[in-house]
């Protein structure tokens, strides 16, 4: 069985990451799921931004957690990647898009942050407002464990970059190795979530290892490679 294609920050090779346009393109390209990172603003709103600061992906400066949602909305998060001007995307807006299209979500909380576990608490509250096919992820074992206690029915992914434990703790439903960790872990990968997979050899490796979810910046190209692998 081929892995499901997860659009990493949307179709982020083609359009600015974490913008509505990038996620709409990912859906149009046939992505099975959408991946996002979430952070809290100063006024405790969940927004889809990867970095601690906004300097790389907008025309502004400063830490996400030091800015209000209104201040973030005044910034342009699209032009840096050659796209049209775009506002910051809130998690509620992305959740609405996913719900409208019946598309699954993979949501990563970023750590360390000064607000500690508040981001997991706000995420659990937001998910309770929606009927979504969703999985929560983090590199922080504490964050995943904390979220599992808040929302025990939501599947969790423990993201891994250096070490792959022989057994997962009870609070983690799936391992989430990076593709470099997958390469150096012979015989492992079945049922895993693997990130970030953009080359044909790595896509083939994920399929051969039985990876269940494949996060990629190129959803259309990845689907094409997977389909070619299955052709008679």
C-alpha positions as CSV (number, residue, x, y, z in Angstrom):
1,X,0.0,0.0,0.0
2,X,1.3,3.5,-0.9
3,X,1.8,6.1,1.8
4,X,-0.8,8.8,2.2
5,X,0.6,12.2,1.0
6,X,0.7,14.9,3.6
7,X,1.2,18.4,2.3
8,X,4.0,19.9,4.5
9,X,2.9,23.5,5.3
10,X,0.7,23.2,2.2
11,X,2.1,22.9,-1.3
12,X,5.0,24.9,0.1
13,X,7.5,24.4,-2.8
14,X,5.1,26.2,-5.1
15,X,3.5,28.8,-2.9
16,X,4.4,30.5,0.4
17,X,4.2,28.1,3.3
18,X,1.3,28.3,5.7
19,X,-0.8,30.4,3.5
20,X,-4.4,29.7,2.5
21,X,-3.3,29.6,-1.2
22,X,-0.7,26.9,-0.4
23,X,-3.2,24.7,1.3
24,X,-5.9,25.2,-1.4
25,X,-3.3,24.2,-4.0
26,X,-2.3,21.1,-1.9
27,X,-6.0,20.0,-1.9
28,X,-6.3,20.6,-5.6
29,X,-3.2,18.5,-6.2
30,X,-4.7,15.6,-4.3
31,X,-3.0,15.7,-0.9
32,X,-4.5,13.2,1.5
33,X,-3.8,15.5,4.5
34,X,-2.4,18.9,5.4
35,X,0.4,19.6,7.9
36,X,0.8,22.8,9.8
37,X,2.8,24.3,12.7
38,X,1.0,26.3,15.4
39,X,2.1,29.0,17.7
40,X,0.3,31.3,20.2
41,X,0.1,35.0,19.6
42,X,0.5,37.5,22.5
43,X,-3.3,37.4,22.9
44,X,-3.3,33.6,22.9
45,X,-4.6,33.0,19.4
46,X,-3.4,30.0,17.4
47,X,-1.7,30.9,14.1
48,X,0.1,28.8,11.5
49,X,3.7,29.9,11.6
50,X,6.8,27.6,11.7
51,X,9.5,29.9,13.0
52,X,9.8,31.6,16.4
53,X,10.0,35.0,14.6
54,X,8.2,36.3,11.6
55,X,11.3,37.7,9.8
56,X,11.8,34.9,7.3
57,X,8.2,34.5,6.1
58,X,6.8,38.0,6.3
59,X,7.7,41.7,5.9
60,X,7.7,42.2,9.6
61,X,10.0,41.5,12.6
62,X,9.6,40.1,16.1
63,X,8.6,36.9,17.8
64,X,5.2,35.5,17.1
65,X,4.5,35.2,20.8
66,X,5.2,38.9,21.3
67,X,2.7,40.1,18.6
68,X,-1.1,40.2,18.8
69,X,-3.2,38.6,16.1
70,X,-4.1,42.1,14.9
71,X,-0.4,43.0,14.5
72,X,0.2,39.8,12.6
73,X,-2.7,40.4,10.3
74,X,-1.1,43.7,9.3
75,X,1.9,41.8,7.9
76,X,2.4,40.2,4.4
77,X,3.1,36.5,4.6
78,X,3.0,35.9,0.9
79,X,5.4,38.1,-1.1
80,X,8.6,36.7,0.3
81,X,8.2,33.5,-1.7
82,X,7.1,35.3,-4.9
83,X,3.4,34.8,-4.2
84,X,0.6,37.4,-3.8
85,X,0.4,39.3,-0.5
86,X,-1.2,37.1,2.1
87,X,-2.3,37.5,5.7
88,X,-1.3,35.3,8.6
89,X,-3.3,32.1,8.6
90,X,-5.1,31.2,11.8
91,X,-5.6,27.6,12.8
92,X,-9.3,28.2,12.9
93,X,-9.2,29.2,9.3
94,X,-7.2,26.2,8.3
95,X,-9.4,23.9,10.3
96,X,-12.4,25.3,8.4
97,X,-10.8,24.6,5.1
98,X,-10.0,21.1,6.1
99,X,-13.5,20.5,7.3
100,X,-15.0,21.8,4.1
101,X,-13.0,19.4,2.0
102,X,-12.9,16.4,4.3
103,X,-9.1,16.6,4.5
104,X,-7.1,15.3,7.4
105,X,-4.8,17.6,9.5
106,X,-1.4,17.0,11.1
107,X,-0.8,19.7,13.7
108,X,2.7,20.3,15.2
109,X,3.2,22.4,18.3
110,X,6.5,24.1,18.6
111,X,8.8,24.1,21.6
112,X,10.4,25.5,23.6
113,X,8.1,28.5,24.1
114,X,7.6,30.9,27.0
115,X,3.9,29.9,27.4
116,X,4.8,26.3,28.1
117,X,1.8,24.0,27.8
118,X,-0.7,26.7,27.0
119,X,-0.4,26.0,23.2
120,X,-1.5,22.3,23.7
121,X,-4.4,23.5,25.9
122,X,-5.6,26.0,23.3
123,X,-5.2,23.4,20.5
124,X,-7.3,20.9,22.5
125,X,-10.0,23.5,23.0
126,X,-10.0,24.5,19.3
127,X,-10.2,20.8,18.2
128,X,-13.2,20.3,20.4
129,X,-15.1,22.9,18.3
130,X,-14.5,21.0,15.1
131,X,-15.2,17.5,13.7
132,X,-11.9,16.8,12.1
133,X,-9.7,13.9,11.2
134,X,-6.6,15.2,13.0
135,X,-3.3,14.1,14.5
136,X,-1.2,16.2,17.0
137,X,2.6,16.1,16.7
138,X,5.6,17.5,18.5
139,X,9.3,16.9,18.9
140,X,8.7,17.6,22.6
141,X,7.9,14.4,24.5
142,X,6.4,16.6,27.3
143,X,4.1,18.3,24.8
144,X,2.8,15.1,23.3
145,X,2.2,13.6,26.7
146,X,0.5,16.7,27.9
147,X,-1.8,16.9,24.9
148,X,-2.7,13.2,25.2
149,X,-3.9,13.9,28.7
150,X,-6.1,16.7,27.5
151,X,-7.5,15.0,24.4
152,X,-7.0,11.2,24.8
153,X,-9.0,10.3,21.6
154,X,-6.8,12.4,19.3
155,X,-4.0,10.3,17.8
156,X,-0.5,11.6,18.5
157,X,2.8,11.5,16.6
158,X,6.1,11.8,18.4
159,X,8.5,13.5,16.0
160,X,12.0,12.0,15.9
161,X,15.2,13.3,14.4
162,X,18.1,11.5,16.1
163,X,17.0,8.4,18.0
164,X,14.2,6.0,17.4
165,X,13.1,4.1,20.5
166,X,12.4,0.4,20.2
167,X,9.0,0.9,21.9
168,X,6.8,4.0,21.8
169,X,5.5,5.3,25.1
170,X,1.8,5.0,25.8
171,X,1.1,8.6,25.0
172,X,2.5,8.4,21.4
173,X,0.4,6.5,18.8
174,X,2.8,6.8,15.9
175,X,6.6,7.4,15.5
176,X,7.5,10.4,13.3
177,X,11.0,9.9,12.0
178,X,12.7,12.4,9.7
179,X,13.7,10.8,6.4
180,X,17.4,10.8,7.3
181,X,16.6,8.8,10.5
182,X,14.5,6.4,8.3
183,X,17.5,5.9,6.0
184,X,19.8,4.8,8.8
185,X,17.2,2.6,10.5
186,X,17.1,-0.6,8.4
187,X,13.8,-2.5,8.5
188,X,11.9,0.2,10.3
189,X,9.1,2.5,9.2
190,X,6.0,0.5,9.0
191,X,3.0,2.6,10.0
192,X,5.1,5.7,10.6
193,X,4.8,9.3,9.7
194,X,7.9,10.4,7.8
195,X,9.1,14.0,7.1
196,X,10.1,15.8,4.9
197,X,10.2,13.6,1.8
198,X,10.9,15.3,-1.6
199,X,13.1,13.1,-3.7
200,X,12.2,10.0,-5.7
201,X,14.6,7.7,-3.9
202,X,13.2,8.8,-0.5
203,X,9.6,8.4,-1.7
204,X,10.5,4.9,-2.9
205,X,12.1,4.1,0.4
206,X,9.0,5.2,2.3
207,X,6.8,3.0,0.2
208,X,9.2,0.0,0.5
209,X,9.4,0.4,4.3
210,X,5.6,0.6,4.7
211,X,5.5,4.2,5.9
212,X,1.9,5.2,6.4
213,X,2.1,9.0,6.1
214,X,4.6,10.9,3.9
215,X,5.1,14.6,4.5
216,X,6.3,16.5,1.4
217,X,6.6,20.0,0.0
218,X,5.6,18.7,-3.5
219,X,2.3,16.9,-3.1
220,X,1.5,16.6,-6.9
221,X,4.9,15.3,-7.8
222,X,5.0,12.9,-4.9
223,X,1.6,11.5,-5.9
224,X,2.9,11.1,-9.5
225,X,5.9,9.1,-8.3
226,X,3.9,6.9,-6.1
227,X,1.4,6.2,-8.9
228,X,4.3,5.4,-11.3
229,X,5.7,2.9,-8.8
230,X,2.3,1.1,-8.7
231,X,1.9,1.0,-12.5
232,X,2.1,-2.5,-14.1
